[in-house]
Amino acid sequence: MLGKKWLRIPVAGLAILTSTAVYAQSVQLFHDKGFWSDQLKQVGVAAKAKTGVEIVETPYAPAEQYKAFIQSSISAGNTPDMFTWWTGKTFKDLVDTEQIAPLDDVWDKLIASGQYDPSIRDLFKVGDHAYGVPLELARWVVLYNKKMFKDAGISEPKTWADLIADADKLKAAGHTPFNITVQEGWRGFIWFEELMIRTNPAAYKGLHNGTVAYDSPEVRKVFQLWSDMYAKGYFVDPRSQEEAQDFARGKAAMYLTGEWAEGIVDKAGLKPDSDFGAFIMPNVDPSLPSAVIVEASPIVVSNTGKAKKDVLTALDFFVSKDGANSWGKASGNYLGNLKADAPNPLVAKVTADMGSAHTQLMDRWWEAVPPDLQGELVALLNGFMLDPTMKNADTVMTKMQALNAAYWAKNK
């Protein structure tokens, strides 16, 4: 039974799905990530060579039109066999249509074969069942310029005190410690979520279900810490629209970002491992367990798609060792397959560090927060970055909580 919200969506765009021919021994993968079209084509060719079934990437953009296309297809009873989506509440909404196939059997095989840790499956679960496999599994880590670190006489920090001491030494050597921007309007949550999990991960989770307020003492502590770091001159001007390129140009020594940015930095002139390294940001509270934000993007299949042998063959290939190697080589993206090669030495290092520290995976704020709140809340966080004073922080927290309270009053 389709959810009421989905039934109200018009069927505009269905022609794209129904008029696109799918030939024997090929499977379409619908997605909104046109910037990966060439890379997905490479994986499709590799799938054909290995299994006889080609994965035909079918881009649809922009993201909001893609979302509407998928939703209208579902409402019309014409759900695509295989397509990409997002985790978080939008993922639950998708599963609630009852048109998406559970993939527990797929995951049982992947875990039993030693290819994936069970914790990766948990990222794609709604309730008790897994409904997706990874298209992307990006950990959010700190990239650092090795030459700047050498100039300042520092190494990778192991504690928060080390990180602050390193920032001071970088400033003394003439380098701005941290890269940060409001580029494209969505990045305001990055440092906010990071400081939340480094000070109070339980409160961070509470923000996502309405049990913790955005003007609570736990949140105010984060804004105070963030504001103090700004006051010490630790951050670049956030108005740049070339964040990754700025880091490659040496505008700052450290860059908190998803691992997907490593390929952009590489293309801009700094080479992974030789020119820049990566580490997991240490906790402000040293008693907390090791944790890292993870951005997980799923591939899902419909109920009708799962009944088709070619669709399952294509899906199995994508997350297999060979598929993960093909995707990693083409795009630099990491799937979490333990038997595949790491896309670059930094991904291998972070994976090893996480294993040693038994690092916990934390959902990214963007996926964890209700979609109805995303845009307005992140705009307020961007506003703080442009005026990072506690006076402004108090205003930002008040406005964020007003939006948060209003949402949960209607959605409890």
ZICORGI-V950815 format. One record per pair of residues at least 12 apart in sequence whose ideal C-beta (glycine too) atoms are under 7 Angstrom apart, sorted by sequence separation. I is the first residue (numbers start at 0). J is the second residue. D is the distance in Angstrom with one decimal. If there is no record, write none. Layout:
I&J&D  I&J&D
This chain:
42&54&6.1  43&55&6.0  153&165&4.5  279&291&5.2  327&339&6.6  331&343&6.5  383&395&4.8  43&56&6.0  69&82&6.2  202&215&6.9  323&336&3.9  327&340&6.5  333&346&5.0  382&395&6.2  106&120&4.6  119&133&6.9  300&314&6.2  153&168&5.4  202&217&3.8  235&250&5.6  324&339&5.0  327&342&3.7  40&56&5.8  152&168&6.5  235&251&5.1  298&314&6.8  318&334&6.1  320&336&5.9  323&339&3.6  324&340&5.4  379&395&4.9  39&56&3.7  119&136&6.8  151&168&4.4  243&260&5.0  247&264&5.0  151&169&4.8  199&217&4.8  246&264&6.0  318&336&6.6  320&338&4.6  298&317&6.6  320&339&4.8  379&398&5.5  36&56&5.8  78&98&4.6  243&263&4.1  247&267&3.6  379&399&5.4  151&172&4.2  243&264&5.2  247&268&4.9  36&58&5.3  147&169&6.5  150&172&5.0  198&220&6.0  247&269&4.6  73&96&5.3  106&129&5.0  151&174&6.6  198&221&6.0  244&267&4.7  376&399&5.5  150&174&7.0  243&267&6.3  33&58&4.2  73&98&5.2  103&128&5.6  255&280&6.8  26&52&6.1  28&54&5.4  30&56&6.6  32&58&7.0  103&129&5.6  195&221&5.5  376&402&6.4  24&51&5.7  25&52&6.7  28&55&6.9  33&60&5.1  101&128&4.2  102&129&5.2  105&132&6.6  147&174&4.9  194&221&4.4  375&402&5.5  24&52&5.3  25&53&4.4  26&54&5.8  27&55&5.0  28&56&5.3  29&57&4.9  30&58&6.0  31&59&5.8  101&129&6.7  102&130&6.2  24&53&6.7  26&55&6.7  28&57&6.5  31&60&5.5  101&130&5.8  102&131&6.7  25&55&5.1  27&57&4.8  29&59&6.2  102&132&6.3  191&221&6.6  194&224&5.8  372&402&6.1  31&62&4.7  94&125&4.4  99&130&5.3  194&225&5.8  372&403&6.6  31&65&3.7  91&125&5.2  372&406&5.6  90&125&6.2  190&225&6.2  371&406&6.0  86&122&6.5  94&130&5.2  257&294&5.3  369&406&6.1  19&57&6.6  15&59&6.7  84&131&6.9  29&79&4.9  32&83&6.9  83&134&5.3  27&79&6.8  30&82&6.6  31&83&7.0  15&68&6.5  27&80&6.8  28&81&5.3  29&82&3.8  30&83&4.2  26&80&6.4  27&81&6.8  28&82&6.7  12&67&6.6  26&81&6.0  179&234&5.0  12&68&4.1  16&72&5.5  177&233&5.3  179&235&6.3  181&237&5.0  176&233&4.6  177&234&5.0  178&235&5.7  180&237&5.0  181&238&6.7  182&239&6.7  13&71&6.0  179&237&5.3  182&240&5.0  8&67&6.4  12&71&5.9  13&72&6.0  180&239&4.9  224&283&7.0  11&71&6.3  17&77&6.6  175&235&5.2  182&242&4.9  10&71&4.6  16&77&6.2  8&70&4.6  9&71&6.1  13&75&5.8  170&232&6.3  180&242&4.3  193&255&6.1  291&353&6.6  8&71&5.0  16&79&6.1  10&74&6.7  13&77&6.4  178&242&6.5  5&70&5.4  10&75&5.0  190&255&6.6  8&74&5.5  189&255&6.1  166&233&5.2  178&245&5.9  289&356&3.9  291&358&5.4  293&360&4.6  5&73&5.8  6&74&5.4  178&246&4.7  277&345&4.3  289&357&6.5  290&358&6.2  293&361&6.7  5&74&5.3  262&331&3.7  276&345&6.6  289&358&4.2  290&359&4.5  291&360&6.5  292&361&5.2  294&363&4.8  261&331&6.2  279&349&6.8  289&359&6.7  291&361&6.7  293&363&6.8  272&343&7.0  277&348&6.5  288&359&5.7  290&361&5.2  292&363&5.3  1&73&6.6  178&250&6.2  271&343&4.4  272&344&4.1  277&349&5.7  1&74&6.1  178&251&3.7  259&332&6.4  271&344&6.1  272&345&6.1  279&352&6.2  177&251&5.6  271&345&4.9  175&250&6.8  176&251&6.6  178&253&6.7  258&333&6.1  175&251&4.6  176&252&5.6  177&253&5.2  178&254&4.2  175&252&7.0  176&253&5.9  174&252&4.8  279&358&6.7  261&343&6.2  169&252&5.0  197&280&6.5  261&345&6.0  197&282&4.8  198&283&4.8  197&283&4.4  198&284&5.8  193&280&6.1  200&287&6.6  4&92&7.0  258&346&6.1  2&92&6.8  200&290&6.1  5&96&5.6  2&95&5.0  2&96&5.6  196&290&5.3  1&96&5.1  196&292&6.7  0&97&5.9  193&292&6.7  192&292&6.1  142&246&6.7  148&252&6.7  144&249&6.5  147&252&4.1  144&252&5.0  143&252&6.1  143&253&4.9  142&253&6.9  141&253&5.2  142&254&4.4  141&254&6.9  141&255&5.3  142&256&6.4  139&255&6.8  139&256&6.7  139&257&5.2  140&258&6.5  142&261&6.9  162&281&5.9  137&257&3.9  138&258&5.5  161&281&6.9  137&258&4.5  155&276&6.8  137&259&4.9  142&264&6.6  159&281&5.1  155&278&4.6  158&281&5.1  159&282&6.3  135&259&6.8  157&281&6.3  159&283&4.7  156&281&5.9  158&285&6.3  145&274&6.1  145&275&6.0  144&275&5.6  145&276&5.8  143&275&6.2  142&275&5.2  143&276&5.4  142&277&5.3  143&278&7.0  141&277&6.7  140&277&4.7  141&278&5.5  140&278&6.5  140&279&5.6  141&280&5.3  237&384&4.6  237&385&6.5  140&291&6.9  139&291&6.5  138&291&5.0  139&292&4.0  138&293&5.5  139&294&6.8  137&293&7.0  136&293&6.6  137&294&4.4  229&387&3.8  135&294&7.0  136&295&5.5  207&367&4.2  135&296&4.2  200&361&6.6  207&368&5.7  226&387&5.3  133&295&6.1  134&296&4.5  225&387&6.8  226&388&6.3  133&296&7.0  134&297&6.4  226&389&5.2  133&297&6.7  134&298&4.9  132&297&6.7  196&361&5.3  131&297&2.8  132&298&5.4  223&389&6.4  226&392&5.9  131&298&6.0  222&389&6.8  131&299&4.8  130&299&5.9  222&392&4.0  122&293&6.7  192&363&6.8  123&295&6.7  192&364&4.0  122&295&4.2  191&364&7.0  123&297&5.2  222&396&6.6  188&364&4.4  188&365&6.2  219&396&6.5  218&396&6.2  132&314&6.5  214&396&4.1  213&396&5.5  214&397&5.8  133&318&6.6  132&318&4.7  213&399&3.8  214&400&4.3  213&400&4.1  212&400&5.0  188&377&5.3  191&380&5.5  187&377&4.7  213&403&5.3  212&403&6.8  185&377&5.7  188&380&5.6  187&380&3.2  187&381&3.8  209&403&6.8  137&333&6.8  135&332&5.0  136&333&5.4  184&381&6.7  187&384&6.0  136&334&5.7  209&407&3.5  136&335&4.5  99&299&5.3  100&300&5.1  181&381&4.4  100&301&6.3  133&334&4.8  99&301&6.3  100&302&5.0  133&335&5.9  98&301&5.7  181&384&5.7  98&302&6.1  100&304&6.9  181&385&6.9  100&305&3.8  179&384&6.9  114&320&6.6  90&297&6.8  86&295&5.3  105&314&6.9  109&318&6.5  140&349&5.7  85&296&6.7  86&297&6.2  138&349&5.8  83&296&6.3  84&297&5.4  83&297&6.9  83&298&5.6  84&299&5.5  119&335&4.6  81&298&6.5  82&299&6.3  81&300&5.0  80&300&6.2  115&335&5.8  80&301&5.7  115&336&6.4  116&337&6.8  79&301&6.4  114&336&5.1  115&337&6.5  78&301&4.0  80&303&6.6  81&304&5.5  114&337&5.9  80&304&3.1  113&337&6.4  114&338&5.3  78&303&6.7  113&338&6.7  80&307&6.4  81&310&5.7  80&310&4.9  81&313&6.7  81&314&6.5  122&360&6.7  118&360&6.0  52&309&4.9  54&313&5.0  52&312&4.6  52&313&5.2  50&312&5.2  54&317&6.9  50&316&5.3  46&313&6.0  49&316&6.2  46&316&4.6  49&321&5.6  42&317&6.8  45&321&7.0  46&322&6.9  87&366&3.3  42&322&6.6  45&325&4.1  86&366&4.6  87&367&5.7  85&366&6.1  88&369&5.4  89&370&5.6  88&370&5.7  26&309&5.3  42&325&4.9  26&310&5.3  41&325&6.5  42&326&5.1  24&309&6.3  26&313&4.1  42&329&6.2  41&329&4.2  38&329&3.9  38&330&4.0  35&330&5.8
